[in-house]
């Protein structure tokens, strides 16, 4: 059994998500110790438990320690199969982060997952970032994936619902040089007056001339706003909060993207992390502004499983396998 230090490097939930996904894909039983040991609230949170359960259901794994607050997890994968999964995080925990663990496993045999929780939460990509930045890269390399946002979930109530269907797919070696020139702005609000999303969109568009803005307003269990902006394999997002003007939310997202576009590299620093599992499995290369602590942690984990990703540190950093 492979023993993994859950406090290594970045030391957060990424270690758990990446480890269980690669364990399932390689058929390697693992034990993760000292999970999030350096965090204010160490151990597994609800979102991490849901990600582990999603992967376990996709591969018939046996688990021990998959409970909130647990500092140790044992995960013995079985055979990956096509499954229909319905899971409720139970909090506003990030649906996109659960998908990061489940999706590479689901693409082996196909499957469907319906998740309830947070679609737009702090310290996580929005579901719109997944749809408009990550998804085009994967589908452009052979993945068959459909994402339906049935409801949006904001902190603290959550209550968003997303259904993702993946078909068995072979991912081609990553080469981002031929991606189509797609760009856009999506401004969303829930349980708020129409003008809030409109003001967010206008502010973002003023910073990003030539970008088409789409406005989405819904009613749901939770209240909140978000802006997601993208240009090919670079994206950014910002969340509204009480006391923060709508115009500032739009500008925050737009200025982050503009900064990313002004730095070398084919991807933004966050997408570079999210693509590493696919790179290690399928080969290829791409560049990013830098090798983040998340990326270095993920590469260390991949190496533990015998999957090597080469990093040429510099500006930009180049990842290859």
C-alpha positions in Angstrom: 0.0 0.0 0.0 1.3 3.4 -1.0 1.4 5.8 2.0 1.0 9.5 1.2 1.7 12.5 3.5 -1.4 14.6 3.3 0.4 17.6 4.6 3.1 17.6 1.9 3.6 20.8 -0.2 0.4 22.7 -0.6 -1.1 20.4 2.0 -4.8 20.9 1.3 -7.6 19.1 -0.3 -5.8 19.0 -3.6 -3.6 16.2 -2.2 -6.6 14.1 -1.3 -8.5 14.7 -4.6 -5.4 14.0 -6.8 -4.3 11.0 -4.8 -7.7 9.2 -4.9 -8.1 9.9 -8.6 -4.7 8.5 -9.5 -5.2 5.6 -7.2 -8.4 4.7 -9.0 -6.7 5.2 -12.5 -3.7 3.1 -11.6 -5.4 0.5 -9.3 -3.1 1.4 -6.4 -4.3 1.1 -2.8 -3.3 4.1 -0.7 -3.3 5.4 2.8 -3.2 9.2 3.2 -1.9 10.4 6.6 -1.9 13.8 8.3 -4.6 15.1 6.0 -4.6 18.9 6.0 -2.5 18.8 9.1 -1.4 22.4 8.9 -4.8 24.0 8.3 -6.9 25.8 10.9 -9.4 22.9 10.7 -7.3 19.8 9.9 -8.7 16.6 8.4 -11.3 16.0 5.8 -14.1 18.6 5.2 -17.5 17.7 3.6 -16.3 18.6 0.1 -13.3 16.3 0.4 -15.4 13.4 1.6 -17.8 13.9 -1.3 -14.9 13.9 -3.8 -13.5 10.6 -2.3 -17.0 9.0 -2.4 -17.5 10.1 -6.0 -14.3 8.4 -7.1 -15.0 5.4 -4.9 -18.4 4.8 -6.5 -16.8 5.1 -9.9 -14.3 2.4 -9.2 -15.9 0.2 -6.5 -13.4 1.2 -3.9 -13.3 0.1 -0.3 -12.6 3.0 2.1 -11.9 3.7 5.8 -11.7 7.1 7.4 -13.9 9.0 4.9 -15.7 11.2 7.4 -15.6 14.8 8.3 -12.5 15.7 10.5 -10.7 12.4 9.7 -6.9 12.8 9.5 -6.3 9.4 7.8 -7.9 7.8 4.8 -7.5 4.3 3.4 -8.6 3.9 -0.2 -8.5 0.5 -2.0 -9.7 0.9 -5.6 -11.6 -1.7 -7.5 -12.4 -1.8 -11.2 -13.6 1.3 -12.9 -17.1 1.0 -14.4 -19.8 3.2 -15.8 -21.9 4.5 -12.9 -24.8 6.8 -12.1 -24.0 8.8 -9.0 -26.0 11.2 -6.9 -24.3 13.0 -4.0 -25.1 16.0 -1.8 -22.1 17.7 -0.3 -24.4 18.9 2.5 -22.8 22.3 2.6 -21.8 25.0 0.1 -18.7 23.0 -0.6 -17.3 23.3 -4.1 -18.9 21.2 -6.8 -16.1 22.1 -9.3 -13.5 20.7 -6.9 -15.4 17.4 -6.6 -15.6 17.2 -10.3 -11.8 17.6 -10.6 -11.4 14.3 -8.7 -14.3 12.4 -10.4 -13.9 13.5 -14.1 -10.6 11.8 -15.1 -11.8 8.6 -13.6 -15.3 8.8 -15.2 -13.7 9.3 -18.7 -12.3 5.8 -18.6 -15.7 4.0 -18.9 -18.2 6.9 -18.9 -20.7 7.8 -16.2 -23.0 10.5 -14.8 -22.9 12.4 -11.6 -25.4 14.8 -10.0 -24.0 16.9 -7.3 -25.6 19.3 -4.9 -23.6 22.0 -3.1 -21.7 25.2 -4.1 -21.3 26.2 -7.7 -19.5 29.5 -6.9 -17.5 29.6 -3.7 -14.3 31.1 -2.4 -10.9 29.4 -3.1 -12.4 27.4 -6.0 -13.0 27.9 -9.7 -16.6 28.7 -10.5 -18.7 26.1 -12.4 -18.6 28.5 -15.3 -14.8 28.4 -15.3 -15.0 24.6 -15.6 -17.4 25.0 -18.5 -15.7 27.8 -20.5 -12.0 27.2 -19.7 -11.3 23.6 -18.7 -14.0 21.8 -20.7 -13.0 23.2 -24.1 -9.4 22.0 -23.6 -10.6 18.5 -22.7 -13.2 18.2 -25.5 -10.7 19.6 -27.9 -8.5 16.6 -27.1 -11.1 13.9 -27.4 -13.2 14.0 -24.2 -17.0 13.8 -24.5 -18.4 15.7 -21.6 -21.7 17.5 -21.0 -22.3 19.8 -18.0 -25.8 21.1 -17.0 -26.1 23.7 -14.3 -29.6 23.0 -12.8 -29.2 25.5 -10.0 -26.6 27.8 -8.5 -25.3 27.5 -5.0 -23.6 30.2 -3.0 -22.1 30.3 0.5 -23.4 29.6 3.1 -26.6 27.8 2.1 -25.3 26.1 -1.1 -28.1 24.2 -2.8 -26.7 24.4 -6.3 -27.2 21.4 -8.5 -25.0 20.3 -11.4 -25.2 17.2 -13.6 -22.2 16.0 -15.6 -22.3 13.2 -18.1 -19.0 11.8 -19.4 -18.6 9.2 -22.2 -15.7 6.8 -22.4 -13.0 8.8 -24.1 -9.3 8.7 -25.1 -7.6 11.9 -24.4 -5.0 12.9 -27.1 -1.6 14.3 -26.0 -2.1 17.9 -24.9 -1.3 20.6 -27.4 -2.9 23.9 -26.7 -1.6 25.7 -29.8 -4.7 24.9 -31.9 -7.4 26.0 -29.4 -10.1 28.1 -31.0 -10.2 31.8 -30.2 -13.1 31.9 -27.7 -13.7 34.6 -25.2 -16.6 35.9 -23.1 -18.1 37.3 -19.9 -20.7 35.6 -17.8 -22.3 37.6 -15.0 -24.7 35.7 -12.7 -26.9 36.6 -9.8 -29.4 34.7 -7.7 -32.3 36.2 -5.6 -31.1 39.7 -6.3 -32.5 42.6 -8.5 -31.7 42.4 -12.2 -29.5 45.5 -12.2 -26.8 43.7 -10.0 -25.7 41.2 -12.7 -26.1 43.9 -15.4 -23.8 46.3 -13.5 -21.2 43.5 -13.0 -21.3 42.7 -16.8 -21.0 46.4 -17.8 -17.9 46.9 -15.6 -16.2 43.7 -16.9 -17.0 44.6 -20.5 -15.5 48.1 -20.0 -12.2 46.5 -19.0 -12.4 43.9 -21.8 -13.4 45.6 -25.0 -14.7 43.2 -27.7 -15.9 40.6 -25.2 -19.5 39.6 -25.4 -21.3 39.6 -22.1 -24.0 37.2 -21.1 -26.3 37.9 -18.0 -27.9 35.1 -16.1 -30.4 35.7 -13.2 -32.0 32.9 -11.2 -34.0 32.2 -8.0 -32.8 29.6 -5.6 -31.9 28.5 -2.1 -28.9 30.7 -1.7 -28.1 34.4 -2.6 -25.0 35.6 -4.4 -23.3 36.8 -7.5 -20.4 35.9 -9.7 -18.5 37.0 -12.8 -16.5 34.6 -14.9 -14.4 35.8 -17.8 -12.2 33.8 -20.3 -10.0 33.9 -23.3 -9.0 30.5 -24.7 -7.2 28.6 -22.0 -7.0 31.5 -19.5 -9.9 32.6 -17.3 -10.7 34.4 -14.1 -13.6 34.8 -11.7 -14.8 37.0 -8.9 -17.6 36.6 -6.3 -19.9 39.2 -4.9 -20.5 39.8 -1.2 -22.4 42.1 1.0 -21.0 45.6 0.8 -19.0 45.0 -2.4 -20.3 47.1 -5.3 -21.3 45.1 -8.3 -19.0 47.2 -10.5 -16.1 46.2 -8.4 -16.9 42.5 -8.8 -16.9 42.8 -12.6 -13.7 44.8 -12.6 -11.9 42.2 -10.3 -12.6 39.4 -12.7 -11.7 41.4 -15.8 -8.5 42.7 -14.3 -7.4 39.3 -13.2 -7.9 38.0 -16.7 -6.2 41.0 -18.3 -3.2 40.3 -16.0 -3.1 36.7 -17.0 -3.2 37.6 -20.7 -0.2 39.9 -20.2 1.9 37.1 -18.8 3.6 34.4 -20.9 2.1 30.9 -21.1 -0.8 29.2 -22.9 -2.8 28.6 -19.7 -3.5 30.6 -16.6 -1.8 29.4 -13.4 -4.9 27.6 -12.2 -5.7 25.7 -15.3 -2.1 24.5 -15.4 -2.7 22.7 -12.1 -6.0 21.2 -13.3 -4.5 19.7 -16.5 -1.6 17.8 -14.8 -3.4 14.5 -14.3 -4.5 14.4 -18.0 -0.9 15.4 -19.0 0.6 12.6 -17.0 -1.8 10.0 -18.4 -1.9 11.2 -22.1 1.4 13.0 -22.6 1.9 16.3 -24.5 3.0 19.8 -23.3 1.8 23.2 -22.4 3.1 26.3 -20.8 1.9 28.5 -17.9 3.1 31.7 -16.2 4.8 29.8 -13.4 4.8 26.4 -11.6 2.6 27.1 -8.6 2.8 25.3 -5.3 -0.3 23.4 -6.3 1.4 22.3 -9.5 4.6 21.2 -7.7 2.5 19.3 -5.1 0.5 17.5 -7.9 3.7 16.6 -9.7 5.2 15.1 -6.5 2.1 13.0 -6.1 2.1 11.8 -9.7 5.7 10.8 -9.3 4.8 8.7 -6.2 2.5 6.7 -8.5 5.2 6.3 -11.2 3.8 9.0 -13.5 6.3 11.6 -14.4 5.7 15.2 -15.5 8.7 17.3 -16.5 8.8 20.9 -15.4 11.0 23.5 -17.0 10.9 26.3 -14.5 11.0 29.8 -15.9 8.8 32.4 -17.5 6.8 30.7 -18.7 7.1 27.3 -17.0 6.7 24.4 -19.4 5.0 21.1 -18.4 5.5 18.0 -20.5 5.1 14.2 -20.3 
